[in-house]
Amino acid sequence: MVIGIRLLTVADYHRMAEVGIFDPEERLELIAGQIIQMSAKGTAHSAATTRTAKLLNQQLGERVLVRLQEPIQLDNYSEPEPDIAVVMPNPLYYDDHHPTPDEVFFLIEIADTSLKYDTENKAKIYAKSGIQDYWVLDVSGRKLHVYRLPNSEGYQSEMIISEDVTISPLAFPDCVILVREMLRPLMNK
């Protein structure tokens, strides 16, 4: 007789990693108590992540800490590794904990093969955790999905903007980014 499903906590997940249950090369995330295998990062994904992080560092400087593919702890059951987390500066660089939703200004996922997962599954958990500003950069479609106004049901605002539009993070209206600057340059024919 099945009674229920046991969800893993962040503490369980860390203990499993400490005792070597996971291969160190595996790309994993803990999402809603389940261990999720992540796909390998392609060159378009990596380049867009690097390009976007550079833009953010240039515009926001010391006002933020830009973390690349590092964990954030949403709650006791979710510790995703967003492609880019723009978080509050921390003198210890989060040596003693992973950033929590209260320390996150905004998150960006780069989607080349993961658009559906990032816009559905990840958007839902980020909204439930109160992440105010969540972006998904669709490198293939050359668009940016912007999610705002979170509640327990999901985001109440979703905009899809083209590469010719500028966007500013909610927390930093003076930081203006042209979506195209985050994408691979188009080659002239």
C-alpha positions as CSV (number, residue, x, y, z in Angstrom):
1,M,0.0,0.0,0.0
2,V,1.4,3.4,-1.0
3,I,1.0,6.0,1.7
4,G,2.8,8.9,-0.1
5,I,5.9,10.2,-1.7
6,R,8.8,11.3,0.5
7,L,10.2,14.5,-0.6
8,L,13.9,15.3,0.0
9,T,14.8,18.3,2.0
10,V,17.8,20.6,1.2
11,A,19.5,19.0,4.2
12,D,18.9,15.5,2.8
13,Y,20.2,16.6,-0.6
14,H,23.4,18.1,1.0
15,R,24.0,14.9,3.0
16,M,23.7,12.8,-0.1
17,A,26.2,14.9,-1.9
18,E,28.6,14.8,1.1
19,V,28.7,11.0,1.2
20,G,29.3,10.8,-2.5
21,I,25.9,9.5,-3.8
22,F,26.1,11.8,-6.8
23,D,28.8,11.8,-9.4
24,P,30.6,15.2,-9.1
25,E,30.1,15.8,-12.8
26,E,26.4,15.4,-12.6
27,R,24.3,18.5,-13.1
28,L,21.5,18.3,-10.6
29,E,19.1,20.6,-8.8
30,L,16.7,20.0,-6.0
31,I,13.2,21.3,-7.0
32,A,10.2,20.8,-4.9
33,G,11.8,17.9,-3.0
34,Q,12.8,16.0,-6.2
35,I,16.3,15.7,-7.7
36,I,16.2,17.0,-11.3
37,Q,18.9,16.2,-13.8
38,M,19.8,19.2,-15.9
39,S,20.9,19.0,-19.5
40,A,24.4,19.8,-20.6
41,K,25.1,23.5,-21.4
42,G,25.6,24.2,-25.1
43,T,27.8,26.9,-26.5
44,A,24.8,29.3,-27.2
45,H,23.7,28.9,-23.6
46,S,27.2,29.4,-22.2
47,A,27.9,32.4,-24.4
48,A,24.5,34.1,-23.5
49,T,25.2,33.5,-19.8
50,T,28.6,35.1,-20.1
51,R,27.4,38.0,-22.2
52,T,24.5,38.8,-19.9
53,A,26.6,38.5,-16.7
54,K,29.1,41.0,-18.2
55,L,26.3,43.5,-19.1
56,L,24.9,43.2,-15.6
57,N,28.3,43.7,-13.9
58,Q,29.1,46.7,-16.1
59,Q,25.8,48.4,-15.3
60,L,25.2,47.4,-11.7
61,G,28.8,47.1,-10.4
62,E,29.2,46.9,-6.7
63,R,25.5,47.4,-6.0
64,V,25.0,43.6,-6.6
65,L,26.7,40.3,-6.6
66,V,26.1,38.4,-9.9
67,R,26.3,34.6,-9.3
68,L,26.5,32.2,-12.3
69,Q,24.9,28.8,-12.0
70,E,25.2,28.7,-8.2
71,P,22.5,27.5,-5.8
72,I,19.9,29.6,-4.1
73,Q,17.7,28.2,-1.4
74,L,14.1,28.9,-2.0
75,D,12.7,26.9,1.0
76,N,13.4,23.5,2.7
77,Y,12.7,21.6,-0.5
78,S,14.1,23.6,-3.4
79,E,17.7,24.6,-4.1
80,P,17.8,25.5,-7.8
81,E,20.9,26.7,-9.6
82,P,19.7,29.6,-11.9
83,D,21.9,30.5,-14.7
84,I,22.2,34.1,-13.3
85,A,21.2,35.2,-9.8
86,V,21.5,38.9,-9.1
87,V,21.7,39.1,-5.3
88,M,22.5,41.4,-2.5
89,P,26.2,41.9,-1.9
90,N,27.5,39.8,1.0
91,P,30.8,40.3,2.7
92,L,31.3,36.6,3.0
93,Y,30.1,36.0,-0.6
94,Y,27.5,33.6,0.9
95,D,30.2,31.4,2.4
96,D,27.8,30.5,5.3
97,H,24.5,30.0,3.3
98,H,23.1,30.2,-0.2
99,P,21.1,33.3,-1.0
100,T,17.4,33.1,0.0
101,P,14.5,34.9,-1.8
102,D,14.8,37.9,0.4
103,E,18.4,38.4,-0.8
104,V,17.6,37.9,-4.5
105,F,17.0,41.0,-6.7
106,F,16.2,39.0,-9.8
107,L,16.9,35.7,-11.6
108,I,17.7,34.9,-15.2
109,E,17.5,31.4,-16.8
110,I,19.1,31.0,-20.3
111,A,17.0,28.7,-22.4
112,D,18.3,27.0,-25.6
113,T,16.7,23.6,-25.0
114,S,14.9,24.2,-21.6
115,L,12.3,26.9,-22.5
116,K,9.2,24.9,-21.5
117,Y,10.8,23.8,-18.2
118,D,12.1,27.3,-17.4
119,T,8.8,29.1,-18.3
120,E,6.5,26.6,-16.6
121,N,8.2,24.6,-13.8
122,K,10.8,27.0,-12.7
123,A,8.5,30.0,-13.0
124,K,6.0,28.3,-10.7
125,I,8.5,27.6,-7.9
126,Y,10.2,31.0,-8.2
127,A,6.7,32.7,-8.0
128,K,5.7,30.6,-4.9
129,S,9.0,31.7,-3.3
130,G,8.3,35.3,-3.9
131,I,11.0,36.1,-6.5
132,Q,9.8,39.5,-7.7
133,D,11.5,39.6,-11.1
134,Y,12.3,36.5,-13.2
135,W,13.6,36.5,-16.8
136,V,14.0,33.7,-19.3
137,L,16.2,34.5,-22.2
138,D,15.1,32.4,-25.2
139,V,18.3,32.2,-27.3
140,S,16.6,30.3,-30.2
141,G,13.5,32.5,-30.4
142,R,15.5,35.7,-29.7
143,K,13.0,36.8,-27.1
144,L,12.9,37.6,-23.4
145,H,10.1,36.3,-21.1
146,V,9.7,38.5,-18.1
147,Y,7.7,37.4,-15.1
148,R,6.6,39.7,-12.3
149,L,3.9,40.0,-9.6
150,P,4.4,36.6,-7.9
151,N,1.9,34.8,-5.7
152,S,1.3,31.2,-4.6
153,E,-0.4,30.4,-7.9
154,G,2.4,31.7,-10.2
155,Y,3.3,35.0,-11.8
156,Q,0.4,37.4,-12.5
157,S,2.4,39.3,-15.1
158,E,4.2,37.7,-18.1
159,M,5.6,39.8,-20.9
160,I,7.4,38.4,-23.9
161,I,9.6,41.0,-25.5
162,S,11.6,41.0,-28.7
163,E,15.3,41.6,-29.1
164,D,14.7,45.2,-30.2
165,V,13.2,46.2,-26.8
166,T,14.9,47.4,-23.7
167,I,14.2,46.1,-20.2
168,S,15.1,47.2,-16.7
169,P,15.1,45.1,-13.6
170,L,12.4,46.1,-11.1
171,A,15.0,46.8,-8.4
172,F,17.3,48.8,-10.7
173,P,15.2,51.0,-13.1
174,D,18.4,52.9,-14.1
175,C,19.9,49.7,-15.5
176,V,18.6,49.6,-19.1
177,I,19.4,46.5,-21.2
178,L,18.6,46.0,-24.9
179,V,17.6,42.3,-25.2
180,R,19.7,41.9,-28.3
181,E,22.8,42.7,-26.2
182,M,22.3,39.4,-24.3
183,L,22.0,37.4,-27.6
184,R,24.4,36.1,-30.2
185,P,25.0,38.9,-32.7
186,L,23.2,38.4,-36.1
187,M,25.5,37.9,-39.0
188,N,24.9,40.2,-42.0
189,K,24.3,38.4,-45.2
